[in-house]
Amino acid sequence: MLRIGMLTSGGDCQALNAAMRGVYKSIMNNATEPVEFYGFLNGYQGLMYGRFKLLTDRDFTGLMTKGGTFLGTSRTPFKEIREPDKDGNDKVALMKQTYYKLMLDCLVMLGGNGSTKTANLLSEEGLNVVTLPKTIDNDLYGTDMTFGFQSAVDIATRAIDEIHTTASSHNRVFIVEVMGHKVGWLPLNAGMAGGADIILLPEIPYDIKKVADAIEQRAKTGHQFTIIAVAEGAISKEDAALSKKEYKKKLAKSKYPSVSYEIAAEIQKLTGREVRVTVPGHTQRGGAPCAYDRVFASRLGAEAGKLILKKQYGFMVGYKNREMVKVPLKEVAGKLKVIDPKSEIIKEAKMLGICFGD
């Protein structure tokens, strides 16, 4: 009997269900022994407290087009994983206890950066773990692509697309705030796809005067409106020079709900132009996965199934140079895949006339 546990952790995204379906189908269609799948509810919390259900074919029917996760998810910050729970219990010990009580042969975890750090910790503690790269931010180290990313890019792009007509009708500056707290792959791709004139990213601290100059330069060439894609983690050069403690203190005192509103106020002050802010927010995580993510997540799931059947554990299934690869968890955990300001895609975007405020 092969017993497999599965959970989804961290923020939800499109194609989580498709990825789990891929794991299930690949194993059920190729295993040479009976198989049981246990789904842990609401992420690592389910593993800690033994909240699970035995999964059957019915659970995996009709999942390809459904967004979110049928198992539910939650955020369990890695920095708190070694802290006792509210009852004084060791969280890692609780997870190991559930794993061994169910006599699992492997735990499959679908999650992003923080969740992968916890998966690596469990692997170091002796559990058999395989992970799949889930995040709309595409910031997981060791893989060129994560599932959920392309679907989120499509949604954010549509938001920028819809802004164009109202921006041009009123000759306004429009800011579309796109998710991306530490890494800007999503706003970069959505901004380029949506024809944004200015894109502000966490990796490239901006000079607000250069942003204002770019807006004025467009006006001189007959373009009276401007579209700006702003990452939620965009940061000015002045703020980037602060220590983390100083920056957090500044944010705590800020009168603005997000960086986009602060940028809007500064642009209006420098240019005198009307500025509006649009925040698509969690719509970027929602809805049905796009065709690319359905195929990609299914392939990742099949590759995870292959590793499990070969009893190869301690890996994340990744995608490098158009090929599926297995990446040791210890090489992934704790690392972010950030945008290099000198990368080709940034150079190409600048050639197209896009301003990054640097």
Phi, psi and omega in degrees: 000128176257120183246124185235130174258150182216140177210157175243135188228150178085201180295145178284167175196173178290150174077006172300316180295320179296322180293316178297320176300320180297318178298310184299308184295320182296324180283315182296329181276348186232352181290146179257009178218163178301148183229139171236135177248131176245125179258121179273133187274134176059050171071212182296339177299321179294323178291322180297314190251017174065034178264106186207171172217149177284124186267144180232178179306323182299326180294335184255012179272132177074021185275338190305323186264358184268130175279183180069203179218126183290346176272348185078162181213168177201163178260125176237089186307132181298325182295345180252003188292333179268358177276142179298152176284185186297341179259008178084010181276148175285118185296319180295318179297322178298316180295318179295322180299315179295317180303311183285328179297321179275358180055046182288144174269338182197149172245127177257123181242128176250113184190179183262210190299304182296320180295325179290327176297319178293321178298320178294321178299316179295324177296318178293336178276000175107359179277149175276115187230139171229135181238157175239140187279102180248121168180138177287347182277344181056036186252010180284129179290146176093000178216141179285338185214147172239149178282148187101333183296309184294325177296317179294321176300317180299316181293314179296323178296317179298323178298317178292320178305314185291339181285332187305314186292319180287326178296315181288327180294323184255000182055048182250165169266127179243131175253127174249115182273119184251144180301147183148084186283312182250337185228143189251025181301318183294307178296328179296310182290318179293321179297316179293316182293326182271001178074032177294145181273331180225136177230125181246124188239156177298329184281345182234090179305136186260154171255114186299332178292325178289328175295314179296321178298321180295323178294315180293324179295322176298319180297322180294334180263013174095004180258104187271359176236158180219137176252127179239123173265119184242125173291143180299340179256015178302147185217141179283163178297324179295316180289327179296336180280348180281158173286164180301321181295316180294320182293318178297323179295320179295317180297323180296330181265355185294142178270358183261140180293336176199172183298329182299322181288327176293316178298319179300316181296321180290320179296316181298322180292320184281329186247340183077007182270153176290134179232135177236147181244133175238132181237099178298332175056226187286356172299334181292341178264350193258177176080182182288145177292148177289168183301319180302312183293327178297315180291314184297314180295323178295319178295316178300318179298318179296320179294322177296319177300320179298315179299318182295316180295333177270000181058041177254106187244168180085025183233153164259137173279121181238181182223110182229131177051043176069019178230145174286135182224160173252129184241125179305134182303325181294340178273346183260318188303130175082004181244143177249144175264098184263167177276129175279119180303341180258011182291163182297322183294325177291318178298318181293320178297320179294325177297331179279356178098007180283133179263136177250007176076010180258000000 
